[in-house]
Amino acid sequence: ISSFRYLKSLDVEFLKIDGELVREIACDPIQREMVAAIHRIGESMGIQTIGEWVENSEIERALTDIGVDYAQGYGVGRPVPFID
């Protein structure tokens, strides 16, 4: 939580929500509320949010319901190499 004070002073477009929080949101109401709170903080600052470790459709649906802008993880797509 102390890092939120730094967020206010940074000029960022995206706020990545750690996978340790995201991976349990489909089954843990406290984790879900924590992710929702982080998203609301980002939203109030005009910062888009990204949920990490999206491994299945339940997690993706929970993030969508919360309003998280982007998902990252094997549940939404495997990593691919950059094209030269």
Sequence and secondary structure as in RCSB ss.txt:
>XXXX:A:sequence
ISSFRYLKSLDVEFLKIDGELVREIACDPIQREMVAAIHRIGESMGIQTIGEWVENSEIERALTDIGVDYAQGYG
VGRPVPFID
>XXXX:A:secstr
 TTHHHHTTS  SEEEE HHHHTTTTT HHHHHHHHHHHHHHHHTT EEEE    SHHHHHHHHHHT SEE STT
T        
